[in-house]
Amino acid sequence: MSEFTPPAPDGHRTPAISFEFFPPKTEEMERSLWETIKRLAPLSPSFVSVTYGAGGSTRERTHSTIARILKETELLPAAHLTCVGAARGEIDDIVGRYRDIGVRHIVALRGDPPGGIGTPYSTHPDGYQTSAELVAGIKRQHGDIEVSVSAYPEKHPESRDFDADIDVLQAKVDAGADRAITQVFFDNDLYLRYLDRVRARGIAIPVVPGIMPMHNFKQARNFVTRAGTTVPDWLAAKFEGLDDDAETRKLVAATVAAGQVQKLAKHGIDTFHFYTMNRADLVFAICHLLGIRPKGAQKAA
């Protein structure tokens, strides 16, 4: 799989897509998540991933969500897993449990510091110390499990510079990573320049752009900037005056994200990973604009 797919004979290129969900905390959030899954499943994503809270705080909820996806849908789930808060044996057991229920895809991450972004990072003294070690551990025990890792178009906040950041990605590739999914970005040039840097280093795995529709701009901006993502002034300007106008915010958010992916598609990028925030409406609309239709739906003449 590559972020570049040759056009079909008729010249039409249908993008490959994947979705990220987070495990619900309440019954109401559970209902909302499953409404989202039912709405997006007919778009036939390559896989759907389920996140894993800081320090493994959502471990059982992540597992139960993955298990239900396997039982009730035809989707291929990918389980997030981090190095934080557990010994190697415990993490190995978690991977084994996932494999036993049919999971064949892990998103292997170092994880945020237990105290939150910006605080000192530490792992369990007997645990995997880096994401590359985690990737190697998964591959060593289960060679049939696909492993995705993270990538940072603006570099990881803790990396000294881009060369050091790409060294980390190279280590994950050397350990057996099959795919990288980027942190969210809003300036396509950042991603395209990053992709050039990665390819110049000889890294050939897919580097899939991570796209986040901004359902709630202020909330999303606070979240992504803590993780090192730049929110351009032009983007903030588009949401000015809309704090109390959720419907217009939604339309603006869909327009911005659709424009972003359509411009990337013009550069030959045709694989996208959507951070859904457990909401279907904007992602469904963006996929529609990309030419993706629910399975069995008829295209307009």
PASEPA-253497 format. One record per residue (C-alpha): residue number from 1; residue in three letters; x, z, y. Coordinates in steps of 0.001 Angstrom, whole numbers, plus 500000, padded with zeros to 6 digits. Example, Ala and Ser with C-alpha at 12.3 -4.5 7.8 and 13.67 -1.06 7.14 Angstrom:
2
+-----+--------+--------+--------+--------+
| num | residu |      X |      Z |      Y |
+-----+--------+--------+--------+--------+
|   1 |    ALA | 512300 | 507800 | 495500 |
|   2 |    SER | 513670 | 507140 | 498940 |
+-----+--------+--------+--------+--------+
***
This chain:
301
+-----+--------+--------+--------+--------+
| num | residu |      X |      Z |      Y |
+-----+--------+--------+--------+--------+
|   1 |    MET | 500000 | 500000 | 500000 |
|   2 |    SER | 501247 | 499181 | 503481 |
|   3 |    GLU | 499990 | 499530 | 507004 |
|   4 |    PHE | 500175 | 495731 | 507027 |
|   5 |    THR | 497805 | 493828 | 504747 |
|   6 |    PRO | 497865 | 490019 | 504515 |
|   7 |    PRO | 494710 | 488371 | 505828 |
|   8 |    ALA | 492101 | 487189 | 503363 |
|   9 |    PRO | 491794 | 483409 | 502872 |
|  10 |    ASP | 489092 | 483236 | 505560 |
|  11 |    GLY | 491427 | 484962 | 508008 |
|  12 |    HIS | 489353 | 488174 | 508055 |
|  13 |    ARG | 491256 | 491413 | 507619 |
|  14 |    THR | 489236 | 494456 | 506648 |
|  15 |    PRO | 491145 | 497656 | 507412 |
|  16 |    ALA | 491792 | 500346 | 504848 |
|  17 |    ILE | 490551 | 503731 | 506019 |
|  18 |    SER | 490746 | 507376 | 505042 |
|  19 |    PHE | 489095 | 510512 | 506423 |
|  20 |    GLU | 490133 | 514120 | 506944 |
|  21 |    PHE | 487704 | 517026 | 506580 |
|  22 |    PHE | 488184 | 520777 | 506853 |
|  23 |    PRO | 486621 | 523339 | 504487 |
|  24 |    PRO | 483456 | 524940 | 505900 |
|  25 |    LYS | 483279 | 528636 | 506763 |
|  26 |    THR | 479491 | 529114 | 506729 |
|  27 |    GLU | 476424 | 527737 | 504971 |
|  28 |    GLU | 475473 | 525831 | 508118 |
|  29 |    MET | 478947 | 524280 | 508319 |
|  30 |    GLU | 478672 | 523448 | 504609 |
|  31 |    ARG | 475449 | 521533 | 505208 |
|  32 |    SER | 476989 | 519730 | 508171 |
|  33 |    LEU | 480066 | 518739 | 506173 |
|  34 |    TRP | 478006 | 517300 | 503338 |
|  35 |    GLU | 475809 | 515353 | 505713 |
|  36 |    THR | 479047 | 513903 | 507124 |
|  37 |    ILE | 480415 | 513097 | 503677 |
|  38 |    LYS | 477169 | 511384 | 502630 |
|  39 |    ARG | 477182 | 509324 | 505823 |
|  40 |    LEU | 480824 | 508223 | 505518 |
|  41 |    ALA | 481175 | 507838 | 501741 |
|  42 |    PRO | 479472 | 504383 | 501646 |
|  43 |    LEU | 482296 | 503055 | 503864 |
|  44 |    SER | 484522 | 503265 | 500750 |
|  45 |    PRO | 487568 | 505077 | 502165 |
|  46 |    SER | 490788 | 504864 | 500161 |
|  47 |    PHE | 490750 | 508673 | 499992 |
|  48 |    VAL | 489478 | 511728 | 501848 |
|  49 |    SER | 491683 | 514733 | 502561 |
|  50 |    VAL | 490690 | 518389 | 502902 |
|  51 |    THR | 492814 | 520656 | 505060 |
|  52 |    TYR | 494433 | 523962 | 504183 |
|  53 |    GLY | 494419 | 526829 | 506688 |
|  54 |    ALA | 497447 | 528576 | 508120 |
|  55 |    GLY | 499115 | 530754 | 505526 |
|  56 |    GLY | 496740 | 529487 | 502853 |
|  57 |    SER | 493803 | 531178 | 504588 |
|  58 |    THR | 491305 | 528585 | 503302 |
|  59 |    ARG | 492803 | 528141 | 499833 |
|  60 |    GLU | 489684 | 528835 | 497791 |
|  61 |    ARG | 487374 | 527027 | 500223 |
|  62 |    THR | 489659 | 523991 | 500139 |
|  63 |    HIS | 489634 | 524059 | 496333 |
|  64 |    SER | 485840 | 524411 | 496090 |
|  65 |    THR | 485293 | 521584 | 498598 |
|  66 |    ILE | 487663 | 519317 | 496635 |
|  67 |    ALA | 485949 | 520248 | 493356 |
|  68 |    ARG | 482498 | 519443 | 494782 |
|  69 |    ILE | 483696 | 516082 | 496140 |
|  70 |    LEU | 484975 | 515212 | 492662 |
|  71 |    LYS | 481748 | 516348 | 490993 |
|  72 |    GLU | 479173 | 514877 | 493371 |
|  73 |    THR | 480780 | 511736 | 494814 |
|  74 |    GLU | 482921 | 508773 | 493845 |
|  75 |    LEU | 485441 | 509605 | 496570 |
|  76 |    LEU | 489105 | 510241 | 495791 |
|  77 |    PRO | 490050 | 513595 | 497340 |
|  78 |    ALA | 493505 | 514577 | 498553 |
|  79 |    ALA | 494235 | 518295 | 498817 |
|  80 |    HIS | 496360 | 519594 | 501686 |
|  81 |    LEU | 499033 | 522093 | 500670 |
|  82 |    THR | 501590 | 523991 | 502754 |
|  83 |    CYS | 504757 | 525991 | 502126 |
|  84 |    VAL | 503532 | 529029 | 504067 |
|  85 |    GLY | 502623 | 532370 | 502543 |
|  86 |    ALA | 503215 | 531775 | 498821 |
|  87 |    ALA | 506015 | 531799 | 496258 |
|  88 |    ARG | 506991 | 528594 | 494466 |
|  89 |    GLY | 505292 | 529683 | 491266 |
|  90 |    GLU | 502042 | 530336 | 493092 |
|  91 |    ILE | 502147 | 526960 | 494819 |
|  92 |    ASP | 503013 | 525240 | 491539 |
|  93 |    ASP | 499985 | 526910 | 489952 |
|  94 |    ILE | 497749 | 525646 | 492782 |
|  95 |    VAL | 498990 | 522093 | 492209 |
|  96 |    GLY | 498369 | 522529 | 488482 |
|  97 |    ARG | 494820 | 523713 | 489140 |
|  98 |    TYR | 494166 | 520684 | 491305 |
|  99 |    ARG | 495531 | 518354 | 488662 |
| 100 |    ASP | 493383 | 520012 | 485990 |
| 101 |    ILE | 490179 | 519188 | 487904 |
| 102 |    GLY | 491231 | 515593 | 488476 |
| 103 |    VAL | 493107 | 515571 | 491793 |
| 104 |    ARG | 495900 | 512984 | 491897 |
| 105 |    HIS | 496802 | 513130 | 495593 |
| 106 |    ILE | 498380 | 515977 | 497591 |
| 107 |    VAL | 499075 | 516030 | 501331 |
| 108 |    ALA | 502276 | 518102 | 501376 |
| 109 |    LEU | 503022 | 519875 | 504662 |
| 110 |    ARG | 505426 | 522536 | 505838 |
| 111 |    GLY | 502577 | 524266 | 507631 |
| 112 |    ASP | 502347 | 526002 | 510977 |
| 113 |    PRO | 504024 | 529386 | 511602 |
| 114 |    PRO | 501899 | 532261 | 510287 |
| 115 |    GLY | 501572 | 533551 | 513867 |
| 116 |    GLY | 500393 | 530174 | 515151 |
| 117 |    ILE | 502050 | 527239 | 516887 |
| 118 |    GLY | 504863 | 528384 | 519178 |
| 119 |    THR | 505748 | 531503 | 517183 |
| 120 |    PRO | 508796 | 531794 | 514881 |
| 121 |    TYR | 508426 | 529948 | 511590 |
| 122 |    SER | 509049 | 531669 | 508274 |
| 123 |    THR | 508164 | 531045 | 504658 |
| 124 |    HIS | 507858 | 533249 | 501598 |
| 125 |    PRO | 511387 | 534275 | 500527 |
| 126 |    ASP | 510715 | 532814 | 497074 |
| 127 |    GLY | 508737 | 529851 | 498374 |
| 128 |    TYR | 509413 | 526247 | 499222 |
| 129 |    GLN | 511331 | 526298 | 502505 |
| 130 |    THR | 510614 | 522750 | 503696 |
| 131 |    SER | 508042 | 520031 | 503152 |
| 132 |    ALA | 510732 | 517931 | 501430 |
| 133 |    GLU | 511247 | 520740 | 498903 |
| 134 |    LEU | 507479 | 520901 | 498364 |
| 135 |    VAL | 507297 | 517139 | 497794 |
| 136 |    ALA | 510169 | 517323 | 495302 |
| 137 |    GLY | 508516 | 520230 | 493486 |
| 138 |    ILE | 505214 | 518371 | 493129 |
| 139 |    LYS | 506881 | 515180 | 491937 |
| 140 |    ARG | 509153 | 517009 | 489510 |
| 141 |    GLN | 506184 | 518593 | 487723 |
| 142 |    HIS | 503562 | 515881 | 488122 |
| 143 |    GLY | 504960 | 512401 | 488569 |
| 144 |    ASP | 501457 | 510917 | 488538 |
| 145 |    ILE | 500407 | 512748 | 491701 |
| 146 |    GLU | 500557 | 510718 | 494895 |
| 147 |    VAL | 502052 | 512636 | 497824 |
| 148 |    SER | 501372 | 512004 | 501502 |
| 149 |    VAL | 503372 | 513709 | 504262 |
| 150 |    SER | 503212 | 514051 | 508033 |
| 151 |    ALA | 504938 | 511959 | 510705 |
| 152 |    TYR | 505231 | 512522 | 514450 |
| 153 |    PRO | 505154 | 509597 | 516923 |
| 154 |    GLU | 506178 | 512040 | 519678 |
| 155 |    LYS | 508485 | 513928 | 517279 |
| 156 |    HIS | 507744 | 517373 | 515899 |
| 157 |    PRO | 507820 | 520019 | 518655 |
| 158 |    GLU | 510647 | 521830 | 516842 |
| 159 |    SER | 512822 | 518734 | 516328 |
| 160 |    ARG | 515938 | 518435 | 518505 |
| 161 |    ASP | 515419 | 514715 | 519066 |
| 162 |    PHE | 513958 | 511640 | 517371 |
| 163 |    ASP | 516994 | 511133 | 515126 |
| 164 |    ALA | 516653 | 514663 | 513766 |
| 165 |    ASP | 512914 | 514197 | 513376 |
| 166 |    ILE | 513364 | 510994 | 511380 |
| 167 |    ASP | 516016 | 512758 | 509271 |
| 168 |    VAL | 513222 | 515103 | 508188 |
| 169 |    LEU | 510945 | 512178 | 507322 |
| 170 |    GLN | 513801 | 510542 | 505400 |
| 171 |    ALA | 514273 | 513738 | 503380 |
| 172 |    LYS | 510585 | 513703 | 502459 |
| 173 |    VAL | 510826 | 510056 | 501405 |
| 174 |    ASP | 513948 | 510798 | 499343 |
| 175 |    ALA | 512003 | 513607 | 497656 |
| 176 |    GLY | 509313 | 511144 | 496578 |
| 177 |    ALA | 506731 | 510901 | 499398 |
| 178 |    ASP | 504479 | 507872 | 498961 |
| 179 |    ARG | 502923 | 507705 | 502434 |
| 180 |    ALA | 503189 | 509282 | 505877 |
| 181 |    ILE | 500192 | 510005 | 508100 |
| 182 |    THR | 500875 | 510532 | 511766 |
| 183 |    GLN | 499917 | 513342 | 514047 |
| 184 |    VAL | 497201 | 512222 | 516454 |
| 185 |    PHE | 498364 | 510125 | 519415 |
| 186 |    PHE | 496569 | 508377 | 522271 |
| 187 |    ASP | 499227 | 505971 | 523540 |
| 188 |    ASN | 499674 | 503148 | 521035 |
| 189 |    ASP | 503138 | 502333 | 522371 |
| 190 |    LEU | 504319 | 505731 | 521135 |
| 191 |    TYR | 503252 | 504847 | 517597 |
| 192 |    LEU | 504636 | 501310 | 517684 |
| 193 |    ARG | 508027 | 502474 | 519024 |
| 194 |    TYR | 508099 | 505225 | 516399 |
| 195 |    LEU | 507329 | 502708 | 513660 |
| 196 |    ASP | 510223 | 500546 | 514883 |
| 197 |    ARG | 512556 | 503572 | 514716 |
| 198 |    VAL | 511388 | 504460 | 511210 |
| 199 |    ARG | 511797 | 500912 | 509898 |
| 200 |    ALA | 515227 | 500633 | 511562 |
| 201 |    ARG | 516283 | 503622 | 509437 |
| 202 |    GLY | 515224 | 501771 | 506287 |
| 203 |    ILE | 512138 | 503891 | 505621 |
| 204 |    ALA | 509630 | 501555 | 503992 |
| 205 |    ILE | 506665 | 503759 | 503025 |
| 206 |    PRO | 503374 | 503245 | 504884 |
| 207 |    VAL | 503202 | 505160 | 508174 |
| 208 |    VAL | 499468 | 505392 | 508769 |
| 209 |    PRO | 498208 | 506101 | 512291 |
| 210 |    GLY | 496111 | 509249 | 512617 |
| 211 |    ILE | 493137 | 508707 | 514942 |
| 212 |    MET | 490996 | 511475 | 516484 |
| 213 |    PRO | 487776 | 510665 | 518349 |
| 214 |    MET | 487457 | 513290 | 521108 |
| 215 |    HIS | 483997 | 514754 | 520447 |
| 216 |    ASN | 484702 | 517615 | 522853 |
| 217 |    PHE | 487487 | 516554 | 525198 |
| 218 |    LYS | 488518 | 519944 | 526601 |
| 219 |    GLN | 488534 | 521591 | 523193 |
| 220 |    ALA | 490383 | 518695 | 521560 |
| 221 |    ARG | 492964 | 518506 | 524366 |
| 222 |    ASN | 493810 | 522193 | 523981 |
| 223 |    PHE | 494168 | 521760 | 520229 |
| 224 |    VAL | 496338 | 518629 | 520197 |
| 225 |    THR | 498634 | 519592 | 523070 |
| 226 |    ARG | 499601 | 522785 | 521236 |
| 227 |    ALA | 500782 | 520542 | 518407 |
| 228 |    GLY | 502902 | 518408 | 520737 |
| 229 |    THR | 500547 | 515501 | 521438 |
| 230 |    THR | 500503 | 514086 | 524966 |
| 231 |    VAL | 497082 | 513519 | 526527 |
| 232 |    PRO | 497556 | 510771 | 529152 |
| 233 |    ASP | 496102 | 511199 | 532634 |
| 234 |    TRP | 494087 | 507981 | 532216 |
| 235 |    LEU | 492367 | 509502 | 529177 |
| 236 |    ALA | 491553 | 512769 | 530952 |
| 237 |    ALA | 490121 | 510775 | 533853 |
| 238 |    LYS | 487603 | 509083 | 531559 |
| 239 |    PHE | 486055 | 512472 | 530728 |
| 240 |    GLU | 485979 | 513870 | 534266 |
| 241 |    GLY | 482572 | 515202 | 535287 |
| 242 |    LEU | 481189 | 515127 | 531730 |
| 243 |    ASP | 481566 | 518803 | 530777 |
| 244 |    ASP | 477782 | 519233 | 530646 |
| 245 |    ASP | 476920 | 515732 | 529432 |
| 246 |    ALA | 477525 | 515669 | 525688 |
| 247 |    GLU | 475790 | 512329 | 525092 |
| 248 |    THR | 477919 | 510446 | 527602 |
| 249 |    ARG | 481049 | 512195 | 526320 |
| 250 |    LYS | 480196 | 510888 | 522883 |
| 251 |    LEU | 479855 | 507313 | 524129 |
| 252 |    VAL | 483123 | 507531 | 526063 |
| 253 |    ALA | 484935 | 509051 | 523081 |
| 254 |    ALA | 483715 | 506294 | 520756 |
| 255 |    THR | 484710 | 503604 | 523258 |
| 256 |    VAL | 488211 | 505037 | 523740 |
| 257 |    ALA | 488926 | 505484 | 520024 |
| 258 |    ALA | 487451 | 502100 | 519110 |
| 259 |    GLY | 489616 | 500455 | 521753 |
| 260 |    GLN | 492674 | 502229 | 520390 |
| 261 |    VAL | 492189 | 501074 | 516806 |
| 262 |    GLN | 491206 | 497534 | 517822 |
| 263 |    LYS | 494409 | 497214 | 519870 |
| 264 |    LEU | 496446 | 498531 | 516935 |
| 265 |    ALA | 494696 | 496015 | 514681 |
| 266 |    LYS | 495855 | 493222 | 516999 |
| 267 |    HIS | 499409 | 494394 | 516264 |
| 268 |    GLY | 498774 | 493937 | 512535 |
| 269 |    ILE | 498000 | 497583 | 511769 |
| 270 |    ASP | 495131 | 497711 | 509323 |
| 271 |    THR | 495274 | 501151 | 507753 |
| 272 |    PHE | 493801 | 504087 | 509669 |
| 273 |    HIS | 493343 | 507793 | 508942 |
| 274 |    PHE | 490530 | 509435 | 510911 |
| 275 |    TYR | 490501 | 513116 | 511825 |
| 276 |    THR | 486725 | 513487 | 511617 |
| 277 |    MET | 486354 | 517144 | 512689 |
| 278 |    ASN | 483581 | 517115 | 510049 |
| 279 |    ARG | 481425 | 514791 | 512160 |
| 280 |    ALA | 480360 | 511323 | 511099 |
| 281 |    ASP | 478800 | 509676 | 514146 |
| 282 |    LEU | 481837 | 508496 | 516118 |
| 283 |    VAL | 483921 | 507622 | 513072 |
| 284 |    PHE | 481075 | 505603 | 511560 |
| 285 |    ALA | 480636 | 503672 | 514816 |
| 286 |    ILE | 484369 | 502968 | 515121 |
| 287 |    CYS | 484541 | 501733 | 511531 |
| 288 |    HIS | 481573 | 499466 | 512219 |
| 289 |    LEU | 483429 | 497940 | 515166 |
| 290 |    LEU | 486404 | 497361 | 512839 |
| 291 |    GLY | 484142 | 495286 | 510589 |
| 292 |    ILE | 483709 | 497959 | 507909 |
| 293 |    ARG | 480200 | 498124 | 506485 |
| 294 |    PRO | 478590 | 500539 | 504022 |
| 295 |    LYS | 478855 | 499416 | 500433 |
| 296 |    GLY | 475999 | 497023 | 499710 |
| 297 |    ALA | 475107 | 496456 | 503363 |
| 298 |    GLN | 474486 | 492900 | 504463 |
| 299 |    LYS | 476606 | 491451 | 507247 |
| 300 |    ALA | 474769 | 490064 | 510237 |
| 301 |    ALA | 474556 | 486272 | 510308 |
+-----+--------+--------+--------+--------+
***
